[in-house]
Amino acid sequence: MTKDVELELHEQLEQQRRWAVMNPAQKKKHLLQSQKEMLGIFLERNAISNKQYEDGLSFLLRAAG
């Protein structure tokens, strides 16, 4: 196993451990943050328009509310 693969596996296992100890509210907050970041990446790469970004963000915030 290469060092890179070993490091990646260790990071994935650590993420799984952190997820396992989160309560539902923490998981919801984490997922919302991840989705917001993904929308931002799509916008930066011109995969979506500003309107699509704003609509998506608005939907996420309403759904989380």
PDB file with SEQRES, HELIX, SHEET and CRYST1 records, atoms N, CA, C and O in Angstrom:
SEQRES   1 A   65  MET THR LYS ASP VAL GLU LEU GLU LEU HIS GLU GLN LEU          
SEQRES   2 A   65  GLU GLN GLN ARG ARG TRP ALA VAL MET ASN PRO ALA GLN          
SEQRES   3 A   65  LYS LYS LYS HIS LEU LEU GLN SER GLN LYS GLU MET LEU          
SEQRES   4 A   65  GLY ILE PHE LEU GLU ARG ASN ALA ILE SER ASN LYS GLN          
SEQRES   5 A   65  TYR GLU ASP GLY LEU SER PHE LEU LEU ARG ALA ALA GLY          
HELIX    1 AA1 LYS A    3  VAL A   21  1                                  19    
HELIX    2 AA2 PRO A   24  GLU A   44  1                                  21    
HELIX    3 AA3 ASN A   50  ALA A   64  1                                  15    
CRYST1    1.000    1.000    1.000  90.00  90.00  90.00 P 1           1          
ATOM      1  N   MET A   1       0.854  -1.178   0.000  1.00  0.00           N  
ATOM      2  CA  MET A   1       0.000   0.000   0.000  1.00  0.00           C  
ATOM      3  C   MET A   1       0.897   1.237   0.000  1.00  0.00           C  
ATOM      4  O   MET A   1       1.811   1.352   0.816  1.00  0.00           O  
ATOM      5  N   THR A   2       0.627   2.152  -0.916  1.00  0.00           N  
ATOM      6  CA  THR A   2       1.448   3.357  -0.967  1.00  0.00           C  
ATOM      7  C   THR A   2       1.081   4.281   0.182  1.00  0.00           C  
ATOM      8  O   THR A   2       0.009   4.169   0.776  1.00  0.00           O  
ATOM      9  N   LYS A   3       1.986   5.187   0.479  1.00  0.00           N  
ATOM     10  CA  LYS A   3       1.745   6.150   1.563  1.00  0.00           C  
ATOM     11  C   LYS A   3       0.502   6.984   1.290  1.00  0.00           C  
ATOM     12  O   LYS A   3      -0.280   7.248   2.204  1.00  0.00           O  
ATOM     13  N   ASP A   4       0.310   7.406   0.028  1.00  0.00           N  
ATOM     14  CA  ASP A   4      -0.856   8.229  -0.309  1.00  0.00           C  
ATOM     15  C   ASP A   4      -2.160   7.478  -0.059  1.00  0.00           C  
ATOM     16  O   ASP A   4      -3.109   8.036   0.492  1.00  0.00           O  
ATOM     17  N   VAL A   5      -2.201   6.223  -0.462  1.00  0.00           N  
ATOM     18  CA  VAL A   5      -3.408   5.415  -0.272  1.00  0.00           C  
ATOM     19  C   VAL A   5      -3.644   5.195   1.219  1.00  0.00           C  
ATOM     20  O   VAL A   5      -4.780   5.273   1.688  1.00  0.00           O  
ATOM     21  N   GLU A   6      -2.596   4.926   1.949  1.00  0.00           N  
ATOM     22  CA  GLU A   6      -2.709   4.716   3.389  1.00  0.00           C  
ATOM     23  C   GLU A   6      -3.215   5.977   4.092  1.00  0.00           C  
ATOM     24  O   GLU A   6      -4.060   5.901   4.985  1.00  0.00           O  
ATOM     25  N   LEU A   7      -2.699   7.119   3.688  1.00  0.00           N  
ATOM     26  CA  LEU A   7      -3.134   8.388   4.279  1.00  0.00           C  
ATOM     27  C   LEU A   7      -4.602   8.654   3.968  1.00  0.00           C  
ATOM     28  O   LEU A   7      -5.365   9.068   4.841  1.00  0.00           O  
ATOM     29  N   GLU A   8      -4.992   8.413   2.713  1.00  0.00           N  
ATOM     30  CA  GLU A   8      -6.390   8.627   2.312  1.00  0.00           C  
ATOM     31  C   GLU A   8      -7.319   7.704   3.102  1.00  0.00           C  
ATOM     32  O   GLU A   8      -8.377   8.137   3.556  1.00  0.00           O  
ATOM     33  N   LEU A   9      -6.945   6.470   3.264  1.00  0.00           N  
ATOM     34  CA  LEU A   9      -7.750   5.522   4.023  1.00  0.00           C  
ATOM     35  C   LEU A   9      -7.882   5.964   5.479  1.00  0.00           C  
ATOM     36  O   LEU A   9      -8.964   5.891   6.061  1.00  0.00           O  
ATOM     37  N   HIS A  10      -6.790   6.416   6.054  1.00  0.00           N  
ATOM     38  CA  HIS A  10      -6.818   6.901   7.441  1.00  0.00           C  
ATOM     39  C   HIS A  10      -7.760   8.105   7.577  1.00  0.00           C  
ATOM     40  O   HIS A  10      -8.522   8.192   8.539  1.00  0.00           O  
ATOM     41  N   GLU A  11      -7.706   9.017   6.628  1.00  0.00           N  
ATOM     42  CA  GLU A  11      -8.574  10.192   6.665  1.00  0.00           C  
ATOM     43  C   GLU A  11     -10.044   9.796   6.548  1.00  0.00           C  
ATOM     44  O   GLU A  11     -10.897  10.351   7.242  1.00  0.00           O  
ATOM     45  N   GLN A  12     -10.340   8.839   5.670  1.00  0.00           N  
ATOM     46  CA  GLN A  12     -11.718   8.384   5.517  1.00  0.00           C  
ATOM     47  C   GLN A  12     -12.233   7.723   6.787  1.00  0.00           C  
ATOM     48  O   GLN A  12     -13.374   7.947   7.189  1.00  0.00           O  
ATOM     49  N   LEU A  13     -11.398   6.914   7.415  1.00  0.00           N  
ATOM     50  CA  LEU A  13     -11.798   6.273   8.663  1.00  0.00           C  
ATOM     51  C   LEU A  13     -12.042   7.304   9.764  1.00  0.00           C  
ATOM     52  O   LEU A  13     -12.975   7.165  10.555  1.00  0.00           O  
ATOM     53  N   GLU A  14     -11.214   8.319   9.809  1.00  0.00           N  
ATOM     54  CA  GLU A  14     -11.394   9.376  10.811  1.00  0.00           C  
ATOM     55  C   GLU A  14     -12.694  10.134  10.570  1.00  0.00           C  
ATOM     56  O   GLU A  14     -13.407  10.455  11.521  1.00  0.00           O  
ATOM     57  N   GLN A  15     -13.010  10.423   9.312  1.00  0.00           N  
ATOM     58  CA  GLN A  15     -14.268  11.092   8.992  1.00  0.00           C  
ATOM     59  C   GLN A  15     -15.464  10.237   9.413  1.00  0.00           C  
ATOM     60  O   GLN A  15     -16.454  10.756   9.928  1.00  0.00           O  
ATOM     61  N   GLN A  16     -15.365   8.934   9.194  1.00  0.00           N  
ATOM     62  CA  GLN A  16     -16.445   8.036   9.599  1.00  0.00           C  
ATOM     63  C   GLN A  16     -16.609   8.021  11.115  1.00  0.00           C  
ATOM     64  O   GLN A  16     -17.733   7.986  11.616  1.00  0.00           O  
ATOM     65  N   ARG A  17     -15.503   8.046  11.844  1.00  0.00           N  
ATOM     66  CA  ARG A  17     -15.578   8.077  13.305  1.00  0.00           C  
ATOM     67  C   ARG A  17     -16.247   9.364  13.789  1.00  0.00           C  
ATOM     68  O   ARG A  17     -17.098   9.338  14.678  1.00  0.00           O  
ATOM     69  N   ARG A  18     -15.848  10.489  13.190  1.00  0.00           N  
ATOM     70  CA  ARG A  18     -16.450  11.766  13.590  1.00  0.00           C  
ATOM     71  C   ARG A  18     -17.948  11.776  13.294  1.00  0.00           C  
ATOM     72  O   ARG A  18     -18.740  12.255  14.107  1.00  0.00           O  
ATOM     73  N   TRP A  19     -18.340  11.247  12.127  1.00  0.00           N  
ATOM     74  CA  TRP A  19     -19.752  11.198  11.749  1.00  0.00           C  
ATOM     75  C   TRP A  19     -20.544  10.343  12.734  1.00  0.00           C  
ATOM     76  O   TRP A  19     -21.667  10.692  13.100  1.00  0.00           O  
ATOM     77  N   ALA A  20     -19.967   9.234  13.158  1.00  0.00           N  
ATOM     78  CA  ALA A  20     -20.660   8.294  14.034  1.00  0.00           C  
ATOM     79  C   ALA A  20     -20.999   8.896  15.392  1.00  0.00           C  
ATOM     80  O   ALA A  20     -21.975   8.490  16.023  1.00  0.00           O  
ATOM     81  N   VAL A  21     -20.209   9.853  15.842  1.00  0.00           N  
ATOM     82  CA  VAL A  21     -20.465  10.433  17.167  1.00  0.00           C  
ATOM     83  C   VAL A  21     -21.317  11.705  17.106  1.00  0.00           C  
ATOM     84  O   VAL A  21     -21.679  12.258  18.145  1.00  0.00           O  
ATOM     85  N   MET A  22     -21.636  12.169  15.899  1.00  0.00           N  
ATOM     86  CA  MET A  22     -22.470  13.368  15.774  1.00  0.00           C  
ATOM     87  C   MET A  22     -23.919  13.045  16.088  1.00  0.00           C  
ATOM     88  O   MET A  22     -24.406  11.955  15.787  1.00  0.00           O  
ATOM     89  N   ASN A  23     -24.606  14.012  16.701  1.00  0.00           N  
ATOM     90  CA  ASN A  23     -26.048  13.858  16.897  1.00  0.00           C  
ATOM     91  C   ASN A  23     -26.760  14.308  15.613  1.00  0.00           C  
ATOM     92  O   ASN A  23     -26.127  14.912  14.748  1.00  0.00           O  
ATOM     93  N   PRO A  24     -28.044  14.032  15.474  1.00  0.00           N  
ATOM     94  CA  PRO A  24     -28.755  14.385  14.239  1.00  0.00           C  
ATOM     95  C   PRO A  24     -28.659  15.869  13.865  1.00  0.00           C  
ATOM     96  O   PRO A  24     -28.535  16.195  12.684  1.00  0.00           O  
ATOM     97  N   ALA A  25     -28.713  16.751  14.829  1.00  0.00           N  
ATOM     98  CA  ALA A  25     -28.628  18.186  14.527  1.00  0.00           C  
ATOM     99  C   ALA A  25     -27.250  18.540  13.965  1.00  0.00           C  
ATOM    100  O   ALA A  25     -27.148  19.347  13.041  1.00  0.00           O  
ATOM    101  N   GLN A  26     -26.201  17.949  14.511  1.00  0.00           N  
ATOM    102  CA  GLN A  26     -24.848  18.198  14.016  1.00  0.00           C  
ATOM    103  C   GLN A  26     -24.685  17.651  12.605  1.00  0.00           C  
ATOM    104  O   GLN A  26     -24.056  18.285  11.757  1.00  0.00           O  
ATOM    105  N   LYS A  27     -25.250  16.474  12.352  1.00  0.00           N  
ATOM    106  CA  LYS A  27     -25.179  15.889  11.010  1.00  0.00           C  
ATOM    107  C   LYS A  27     -25.899  16.778  10.004  1.00  0.00           C  
ATOM    108  O   LYS A  27     -25.405  16.998   8.898  1.00  0.00           O  
ATOM    109  N   LYS A  28     -27.069  17.290  10.390  1.00  0.00           N  
ATOM    110  CA  LYS A  28     -27.839  18.163   9.501  1.00  0.00           C  
ATOM    111  C   LYS A  28     -27.050  19.431   9.183  1.00  0.00           C  
ATOM    112  O   LYS A  28     -27.010  19.869   8.033  1.00  0.00           O  
ATOM    113  N   LYS A  29     -26.429  20.015  10.197  1.00  0.00           N  
ATOM    114  CA  LYS A  29     -25.636  21.225   9.998  1.00  0.00           C  
ATOM    115  C   LYS A  29     -24.434  20.946   9.093  1.00  0.00           C  
ATOM    116  O   LYS A  29     -24.112  21.749   8.217  1.00  0.00           O  
ATOM    117  N   HIS A  30     -23.784  19.824   9.305  1.00  0.00           N  
ATOM    118  CA  HIS A  30     -22.624  19.456   8.495  1.00  0.00           C  
ATOM    119  C   HIS A  30     -23.030  19.257   7.029  1.00  0.00           C  
ATOM    120  O   HIS A  30     -22.350  19.737   6.122  1.00  0.00           O  
ATOM    121  N   LEU A  31     -24.133  18.552   6.808  1.00  0.00           N  
ATOM    122  CA  LEU A  31     -24.597  18.326   5.446  1.00  0.00           C  
ATOM    123  C   LEU A  31     -24.986  19.633   4.764  1.00  0.00           C  
ATOM    124  O   LEU A  31     -24.688  19.825   3.585  1.00  0.00           O  
ATOM    125  N   LEU A  32     -25.640  20.525   5.482  1.00  0.00           N  
ATOM    126  CA  LEU A  32     -26.016  21.822   4.924  1.00  0.00           C  
ATOM    127  C   LEU A  32     -24.770  22.594   4.502  1.00  0.00           C  
ATOM    128  O   LEU A  32     -24.734  23.178   3.419  1.00  0.00           O  
ATOM    129  N   GLN A  33     -23.757  22.595   5.353  1.00  0.00           N  
ATOM    130  CA  GLN A  33     -22.516  23.304   5.030  1.00  0.00           C  
ATOM    131  C   GLN A  33     -21.853  22.705   3.786  1.00  0.00           C  
ATOM    132  O   GLN A  33     -21.361  23.434   2.925  1.00  0.00           O  
ATOM    133  N   SER A  34     -21.846  21.396   3.703  1.00  0.00           N  
ATOM    134  CA  SER A  34     -21.250  20.725   2.540  1.00  0.00           C  
ATOM    135  C   SER A  34     -21.998  21.072   1.259  1.00  0.00           C  
ATOM    136  O   SER A  34     -21.380  21.303   0.219  1.00  0.00           O  
ATOM    137  N   GLN A  35     -23.317  21.109   1.329  1.00  0.00           N  
ATOM    138  CA  GLN A  35     -24.119  21.444   0.155  1.00  0.00           C  
ATOM    139  C   GLN A  35     -23.915  22.897  -0.264  1.00  0.00           C  
ATOM    140  O   GLN A  35     -23.859  23.200  -1.456  1.00  0.00           O  
ATOM    141  N   LYS A  36     -23.803  23.793   0.714  1.00  0.00           N  
ATOM    142  CA  LYS A  36     -23.544  25.200   0.407  1.00  0.00           C  
ATOM    143  C   LYS A  36     -22.183  25.345  -0.273  1.00  0.00           C  
ATOM    144  O   LYS A  36     -22.043  26.102  -1.234  1.00  0.00           O  
ATOM    145  N   GLU A  37     -21.184  24.623   0.225  1.00  0.00           N  
ATOM    146  CA  GLU A  37     -19.856  24.671  -0.380  1.00  0.00           C  
ATOM    147  C   GLU A  37     -19.889  24.155  -1.819  1.00  0.00           C  
ATOM    148  O   GLU A  37     -19.248  24.721  -2.705  1.00  0.00           O  
ATOM    149  N   MET A  38     -20.639  23.079  -2.039  1.00  0.00           N  
ATOM    150  CA  MET A  38     -20.736  22.516  -3.385  1.00  0.00           C  
ATOM    151  C   MET A  38     -21.405  23.506  -4.335  1.00  0.00           C  
ATOM    152  O   MET A  38     -20.959  23.664  -5.471  1.00  0.00           O  
ATOM    153  N   LEU A  39     -22.462  24.171  -3.889  1.00  0.00           N  
ATOM    154  CA  LEU A  39     -23.086  25.200  -4.726  1.00  0.00           C  
ATOM    155  C   LEU A  39     -22.079  26.285  -5.073  1.00  0.00           C  
ATOM    156  O   LEU A  39     -22.022  26.742  -6.214  1.00  0.00           O  
ATOM    157  N   GLY A  40     -21.285  26.696  -4.092  1.00  0.00           N  
ATOM    158  CA  GLY A  40     -20.267  27.713  -4.332  1.00  0.00           C  
ATOM    159  C   GLY A  40     -19.238  27.267  -5.361  1.00  0.00           C  
ATOM    160  O   GLY A  40     -18.815  28.061  -6.201  1.00  0.00           O  
ATOM    161  N   ILE A  41     -18.837  26.018  -5.300  1.00  0.00           N  
ATOM    162  CA  ILE A  41     -17.877  25.483  -6.275  1.00  0.00           C  
ATOM    163  C   ILE A  41     -18.488  25.483  -7.668  1.00  0.00           C  
ATOM    164  O   ILE A  41     -17.831  25.856  -8.640  1.00  0.00           O  
ATOM    165  N   PHE A  42     -19.756  25.061  -7.765  1.00  0.00           N  
ATOM    166  CA  PHE A  42     -20.428  25.082  -9.062  1.00  0.00           C  
ATOM    167  C   PHE A  42     -20.478  26.495  -9.630  1.00  0.00           C  
ATOM    168  O   PHE A  42     -20.255  26.701 -10.823  1.00  0.00           O  
ATOM    169  N   LEU A  43     -20.769  27.460  -8.773  1.00  0.00           N  
ATOM    170  CA  LEU A  43     -20.839  28.850  -9.216  1.00  0.00           C  
ATOM    171  C   LEU A  43     -19.476  29.339  -9.680  1.00  0.00           C  
ATOM    172  O   LEU A  43     -19.370  29.968 -10.733  1.00  0.00           O  
ATOM    173  N   GLU A  44     -18.435  29.060  -8.912  1.00  0.00           N  
ATOM    174  CA  GLU A  44     -17.072  29.474  -9.273  1.00  0.00           C  
ATOM    175  C   GLU A  44     -16.647  28.916 -10.622  1.00  0.00           C  
ATOM    176  O   GLU A  44     -15.939  29.578 -11.380  1.00  0.00           O  
ATOM    177  N   ARG A  45     -17.076  27.712 -10.914  1.00  0.00           N  
ATOM    178  CA  ARG A  45     -16.670  27.047 -12.161  1.00  0.00           C  
ATOM    179  C   ARG A  45     -17.655  27.288 -13.299  1.00  0.00           C  
ATOM    180  O   ARG A  45     -17.572  26.658 -14.353  1.00  0.00           O  
ATOM    181  N   ASN A  46     -18.582  28.204 -13.070  1.00  0.00           N  
ATOM    182  CA  ASN A  46     -19.588  28.571 -14.067  1.00  0.00           C  
ATOM    183  C   ASN A  46     -20.432  27.384 -14.513  1.00  0.00           C  
ATOM    184  O   ASN A  46     -20.899  27.343 -15.652  1.00  0.00           O  
ATOM    185  N   ALA A  47     -20.629  26.422 -13.622  1.00  0.00           N  
ATOM    186  CA  ALA A  47     -21.493  25.286 -13.925  1.00  0.00           C  
ATOM    187  C   ALA A  47     -22.955  25.647 -13.690  1.00  0.00           C  
ATOM    188  O   ALA A  47     -23.858  25.012 -14.236  1.00  0.00           O  
ATOM    189  N   ILE A  48     -23.179  26.677 -12.869  1.00  0.00           N  
ATOM    190  CA  ILE A  48     -24.519  27.191 -12.633  1.00  0.00           C  
ATOM    191  C   ILE A  48     -24.473  28.716 -12.683  1.00  0.00           C  
ATOM    192  O   ILE A  48     -23.415  29.326 -12.525  1.00  0.00           O  
ATOM    193  N   SER A  49     -25.620  29.307 -12.902  1.00  0.00           N  
ATOM    194  CA  SER A  49     -25.722  30.768 -12.943  1.00  0.00           C  
ATOM    195  C   SER A  49     -25.888  31.321 -11.527  1.00  0.00           C  
ATOM    196  O   SER A  49     -26.130  30.576 -10.578  1.00  0.00           O  
ATOM    197  N   ASN A  50     -25.752  32.639 -11.409  1.00  0.00           N  
ATOM    198  CA  ASN A  50     -25.998  33.287 -10.115  1.00  0.00           C  
ATOM    199  C   ASN A  50     -27.419  33.018  -9.643  1.00  0.00           C  
ATOM    200  O   ASN A  50     -27.646  32.789  -8.455  1.00  0.00           O  
ATOM    201  N   LYS A  51     -28.369  33.043 -10.558  1.00  0.00           N  
ATOM    202  CA  LYS A  51     -29.769  32.783 -10.205  1.00  0.00           C  
ATOM    203  C   LYS A  51     -29.933  31.362  -9.679  1.00  0.00           C  
ATOM    204  O   LYS A  51     -30.617  31.145  -8.679  1.00  0.00           O  
ATOM    205  N   GLN A  52     -29.308  30.390 -10.350  1.00  0.00           N  
ATOM    206  CA  GLN A  52     -29.401  29.008  -9.885  1.00  0.00           C  
ATOM    207  C   GLN A  52     -28.752  28.849  -8.509  1.00  0.00           C  
ATOM    208  O   GLN A  52     -29.250  28.107  -7.662  1.00  0.00           O  
ATOM    209  N   TYR A  53     -27.643  29.548  -8.296  1.00  0.00           N  
ATOM    210  CA  TYR A  53     -26.977  29.501  -7.000  1.00  0.00           C  
ATOM    211  C   TYR A  53     -27.892  30.057  -5.916  1.00  0.00           C  
ATOM    212  O   TYR A  53     -28.084  29.432  -4.873  1.00  0.00           O  
ATOM    213  N   GLU A  54     -28.456  31.240  -6.170  1.00  0.00           N  
ATOM    214  CA  GLU A  54     -29.336  31.867  -5.186  1.00  0.00           C  
ATOM    215  C   GLU A  54     -30.578  31.024  -4.922  1.00  0.00           C  
ATOM    216  O   GLU A  54     -31.013  30.895  -3.778  1.00  0.00           O  
ATOM    217  N   ASP A  55     -31.148  30.454  -5.976  1.00  0.00           N  
ATOM    218  CA  ASP A  55     -32.325  29.589  -5.800  1.00  0.00           C  
ATOM    219  C   ASP A  55     -31.962  28.348  -4.989  1.00  0.00           C  
ATOM    220  O   ASP A  55     -32.700  27.950  -4.087  1.00  0.00           O  
ATOM    221  N   GLY A  56     -30.830  27.744  -5.313  1.00  0.00           N  
ATOM    222  CA  GLY A  56     -30.394  26.552  -4.594  1.00  0.00           C  
ATOM    223  C   GLY A  56     -30.116  26.842  -3.135  1.00  0.00           C  
ATOM    224  O   GLY A  56     -30.507  26.074  -2.255  1.00  0.00           O  
ATOM    225  N   LEU A  57     -29.444  27.946  -2.880  1.00  0.00           N  
ATOM    226  CA  LEU A  57     -29.135  28.337  -1.505  1.00  0.00           C  
ATOM    227  C   LEU A  57     -30.418  28.633  -0.725  1.00  0.00           C  
ATOM    228  O   LEU A  57     -30.557  28.236   0.432  1.00  0.00           O  
ATOM    229  N   SER A  58     -31.340  29.325  -1.363  1.00  0.00           N  
ATOM    230  CA  SER A  58     -32.620  29.627  -0.728  1.00  0.00           C  
ATOM    231  C   SER A  58     -33.364  28.340  -0.376  1.00  0.00           C  
ATOM    232  O   SER A  58     -33.919  28.214   0.715  1.00  0.00           O  
ATOM    233  N   PHE A  59     -33.370  27.385  -1.311  1.00  0.00           N  
ATOM    234  CA  PHE A  59     -34.029  26.108  -1.056  1.00  0.00           C  
ATOM    235  C   PHE A  59     -33.377  25.374   0.119  1.00  0.00           C  
ATOM    236  O   PHE A  59     -34.073  24.846   0.986  1.00  0.00           O  
ATOM    237  N   LEU A  60     -32.036  25.342   0.145  1.00  0.00           N  
ATOM    238  CA  LEU A  60     -31.335  24.660   1.234  1.00  0.00           C  
ATOM    239  C   LEU A  60     -31.669  25.277   2.590  1.00  0.00           C  
ATOM    240  O   LEU A  60     -31.907  24.566   3.566  1.00  0.00           O  
ATOM    241  N   LEU A  61     -31.684  26.601   2.636  1.00  0.00           N  
ATOM    242  CA  LEU A  61     -31.963  27.283   3.897  1.00  0.00           C  
ATOM    243  C   LEU A  61     -33.397  27.062   4.370  1.00  0.00           C  
ATOM    244  O   LEU A  61     -33.647  26.899   5.565  1.00  0.00           O  
ATOM    245  N   ARG A  62     -34.341  27.059   3.421  1.00  0.00           N  
ATOM    246  CA  ARG A  62     -35.733  26.771   3.789  1.00  0.00           C  
ATOM    247  C   ARG A  62     -35.873  25.332   4.280  1.00  0.00           C  
ATOM    248  O   ARG A  62     -36.559  25.073   5.268  1.00  0.00           O  
ATOM    249  N   ALA A  63     -35.230  24.408   3.597  1.00  0.00           N  
ATOM    250  CA  ALA A  63     -35.325  22.995   3.971  1.00  0.00           C  
ATOM    251  C   ALA A  63     -34.681  22.735   5.337  1.00  0.00           C  
ATOM    252  O   ALA A  63     -35.117  21.854   6.078  1.00  0.00           O  
ATOM    253  N   ALA A  64     -33.650  23.502   5.660  1.00  0.00           N  
ATOM    254  CA  ALA A  64     -32.943  23.311   6.920  1.00  0.00           C  
ATOM    255  C   ALA A  64     -33.690  23.973   8.074  1.00  0.00           C  
ATOM    256  O   ALA A  64     -33.530  23.592   9.234  1.00  0.00           O  
ATOM    257  N   GLY A  65     -34.498  24.960   7.741  1.00  0.00           N  
ATOM    258  CA  GLY A  65     -35.172  25.770   8.745  1.00  0.00           C  
ATOM    259  C   GLY A  65     -36.136  25.053   9.565  1.00  0.00           C  
ATOM    260  O   GLY A  65     -36.761  25.646  10.444  1.00  0.00           O  
TER     261      GLY A  65                                                      
END                                                                             
